């Protein structure tokens, strides 16, 4: 159970870091947080996929 909780916490941190990186590189702009964006979906899915390859739950 502790490993699953740690995995979930790291996944959440990676998702927040992905959003921060997308803002920093200009993919997301302030005010567009509520609009659906396939680039965000693809970026988050890729980050979570790669993380699960490194640390399977």
KOLVO-50484 format. One record per atom (N, C-alpha, C): x, y, z; atom name. Coordinates in steps of 0.05 Angstrom, whole numbers, plus 5000, padded with zeros to 4 digits. Atoms other than C-alpha are relative to their C-alpha. Layout:
! residues N
+------+-------+------+----+
! east ! north !   up !  a !
+------+-------+------+----+
!    X !     Y !    Z ! CA !
...
+------+-------+------+----+
This chain:
! residues 57
+------+-------+------+----+
! east ! north !   up !  a !
+------+-------+------+----+
! 5016 !  4976 ! 5000 !  N !
! 5000 !  5000 ! 5000 ! CA !
! 5017 !  5025 ! 5000 !  C !
! 4983 !  4977 ! 4998 !  N !
! 5056 !  5048 ! 5016 ! CA !
! 5013 !  5006 ! 4973 !  C !
! 4988 !  4997 ! 5027 !  N !
! 5088 !  5036 ! 4947 ! CA !
! 4979 !  5013 ! 4981 !  C !
! 5020 !  4988 ! 5018 !  N !
! 5022 !  5052 ! 4912 ! CA !
! 4995 !  5029 ! 5007 !  C !
! 5004 !  4972 ! 4992 !  N !
! 5014 !  5116 ! 4953 ! CA !
! 5024 !  5017 ! 4990 !  C !
! 4976 !  4985 ! 5010 !  N !
! 5085 !  5138 ! 4935 ! CA !
! 4999 !  5003 ! 4970 !  C !
! 5002 !  5000 ! 5029 !  N !
! 5073 !  5120 ! 4862 ! CA !
! 4980 !  5022 ! 4992 !  C !
! 5021 !  4980 ! 5006 !  N !
! 5009 !  5163 ! 4861 ! CA !
! 5011 !  5028 ! 5005 !  C !
! 4989 !  4974 ! 4993 !  N !
! 5045 !  5221 ! 4895 ! CA !
! 5020 !  5009 ! 4978 !  C !
! 4980 !  4993 ! 5020 !  N !
! 5103 !  5220 ! 4845 ! CA !
! 4986 !  5005 ! 4973 !  C !
! 5015 !  4996 ! 5025 !  N !
! 5053 !  5214 ! 4787 ! CA !
! 4987 !  5028 ! 5000 !  C !
! 5012 !  4973 ! 4998 !  N !
! 5016 !  5276 ! 4812 ! CA !
! 5021 !  5022 ! 4997 !  C !
! 4979 !  4980 ! 5002 !  N !
! 5081 !  5314 ! 4819 ! CA !
! 5010 !  5003 ! 4971 !  C !
! 4992 !  4999 ! 5028 !  N !
! 5101 !  5295 ! 4748 ! CA !
! 4979 !  5014 ! 4983 !  C !
! 5021 !  4986 ! 5016 !  N !
! 5034 !  5319 ! 4721 ! CA !
! 5001 !  5030 ! 5005 !  C !
! 4998 !  4971 ! 4995 !  N !
! 5041 !  5386 ! 4756 ! CA !
! 5025 !  5011 ! 4987 !  C !
! 4975 !  4991 ! 5013 !  N !
! 5113 !  5391 ! 4730 ! CA !
! 4996 !  5002 ! 4970 !  C !
! 5006 !  4999 ! 5028 !  N !
! 5087 !  5376 ! 4660 ! CA !
! 4985 !  5025 ! 4993 !  C !
! 5015 !  4976 ! 5004 !  N !
! 5036 !  5432 ! 4665 ! CA !
! 5018 !  5025 ! 5002 !  C !
! 4982 !  4978 ! 4997 !  N !
! 5090 !  5479 ! 4690 ! CA !
! 5019 !  5003 ! 4975 !  C !
! 4982 !  5000 ! 5023 !  N !
! 5136 !  5460 ! 4632 ! CA !
! 4984 !  5010 ! 4975 !  C !
! 5016 !  4990 ! 5022 !  N !
! 5079 !  5471 ! 4582 ! CA !
! 4995 !  5029 ! 5001 !  C !
! 5002 !  4971 ! 4997 !  N !
! 5068 !  5541 ! 4610 ! CA !
! 5026 !  5013 ! 4993 !  C !
! 4974 !  4987 ! 5004 !  N !
! 5142 !  5556 ! 4609 ! CA !
! 5008 !  5001 ! 4970 !  C !
! 4993 !  5001 ! 5029 !  N !
! 5151 !  5534 ! 4536 ! CA !
! 4979 !  5012 ! 4982 !  C !
! 5020 !  4986 ! 5015 !  N !
! 5089 !  5571 ! 4514 ! CA !
! 4978 !  4984 ! 4987 !  C !
! 5022 !  5016 ! 5011 !  N !
! 5044 !  5513 ! 4496 ! CA !
! 4974 !  5008 ! 5012 !  C !
! 5024 !  4989 ! 4987 !  N !
! 4994 !  5537 ! 4547 ! CA !
! 5004 !  5029 ! 5006 !  C !
! 4998 !  4972 ! 4993 !  N !
! 4979 !  5609 ! 4558 ! CA !
! 4980 !  5007 ! 5022 !  C !
! 5018 !  4992 ! 4979 !  N !
! 4947 !  5643 ! 4618 ! CA !
! 4972 !  5006 ! 4989 !  C !
! 5027 !  4996 ! 5009 !  N !
! 4872 !  5642 ! 4611 ! CA !
! 4989 !  4978 ! 4984 !  C !
! 5009 !  5022 ! 5016 !  N !
! 4869 !  5579 ! 4570 ! CA !
! 4999 !  4974 ! 5016 !  C !
! 4999 !  5024 ! 4983 !  N !
! 4868 !  5531 ! 4629 ! CA !
! 4975 !  4983 ! 4996 !  C !
! 5026 !  5014 ! 5001 !  N !
! 4795 !  5512 ! 4618 ! CA !
! 4994 !  4989 ! 4972 !  C !
! 5005 !  5010 ! 5027 !  N !
! 4800 !  5497 ! 4544 ! CA !
! 5014 !  4973 ! 4996 !  C !
! 4988 !  5027 ! 5005 !  N !
! 4812 !  5426 ! 4520 ! CA !
! 5022 !  5003 ! 4979 !  C !
! 4977 !  4998 ! 5017 !  N !
! 4879 !  5417 ! 4487 ! CA !
! 5013 !  4973 ! 4997 !  C !
! 4988 !  5027 ! 5005 !  N !
! 4904 !  5353 ! 4454 ! CA !
! 5029 !  4999 ! 5006 !  C !
! 4971 !  5000 ! 4994 !  N !
! 4976 !  5375 ! 4464 ! CA !
! 5005 !  4994 ! 5030 !  C !
! 4997 !  5005 ! 4971 !  N !
! 4966 !  5374 ! 4540 ! CA !
! 4994 !  4971 ! 5005 !  C !
! 5007 !  5028 ! 4996 !  N !
! 4932 !  5306 ! 4536 ! CA !
! 5023 !  4982 ! 4992 !  C !
! 4977 !  5016 ! 5010 !  N !
! 4990 !  5278 ! 4495 ! CA !
! 5024 !  5002 ! 5018 !  C !
! 4977 !  4996 ! 4983 !  N !
! 5043 !  5308 ! 4540 ! CA !
! 4997 !  4985 ! 5026 !  C !
! 5005 !  5013 ! 4974 !  N !
! 5012 !  5283 ! 4605 ! CA !
! 5000 !  4970 ! 4996 !  C !
! 5001 !  5029 ! 5005 !  N !
! 4998 !  5214 ! 4575 ! CA !
! 5029 !  4989 ! 4995 !  C !
! 4972 !  5010 ! 5005 !  N !
! 5071 !  5208 ! 4551 ! CA !
! 5016 !  5000 ! 5026 !  C !
! 4985 !  4998 ! 4975 !  N !
! 5099 !  5230 ! 4618 ! CA !
! 4992 !  4977 ! 5019 !  C !
! 5010 !  5021 ! 4982 !  N !
! 5055 !  5181 ! 4657 ! CA !
! 5008 !  4972 ! 4988 !  C !
! 4992 !  5025 ! 5012 !  N !
! 5070 !  5125 ! 4607 ! CA !
! 5030 !  4994 ! 5005 !  C !
! 4972 !  5004 ! 4996 !  N !
! 5145 !  5135 ! 4612 ! CA !
! 5006 !  4995 ! 5030 !  C !
! 4996 !  5004 ! 4971 !  N !
! 5142 !  5139 ! 4688 ! CA !
! 4991 !  4972 ! 5008 !  C !
! 5009 !  5028 ! 4994 !  N !
! 5103 !  5073 ! 4690 ! CA !
! 5018 !  4979 ! 4988 !  C !
! 4980 !  5018 ! 5010 !  N !
! 5156 !  5041 ! 4647 ! CA !
! 5024 !  4998 ! 5019 !  C !
! 4978 !  4999 ! 4981 !  N !
! 5209 !  5063 ! 4697 ! CA !
! 4992 !  4987 ! 5027 !  C !
! 5009 !  5009 ! 4974 !  N !
! 5169 !  5047 ! 4760 ! CA !
! 4972 !  4988 ! 4998 !  C !
! 5027 !  5012 ! 5003 !  N !
! 5111 !  4998 ! 4747 ! CA !
! 4988 !  4997 ! 5028 !  C !
! 5015 !  5002 ! 4975 !  N !
! 5058 !  4999 ! 4801 ! CA !
! 4992 !  4972 ! 5007 !  C !
+------+-------+------+----+
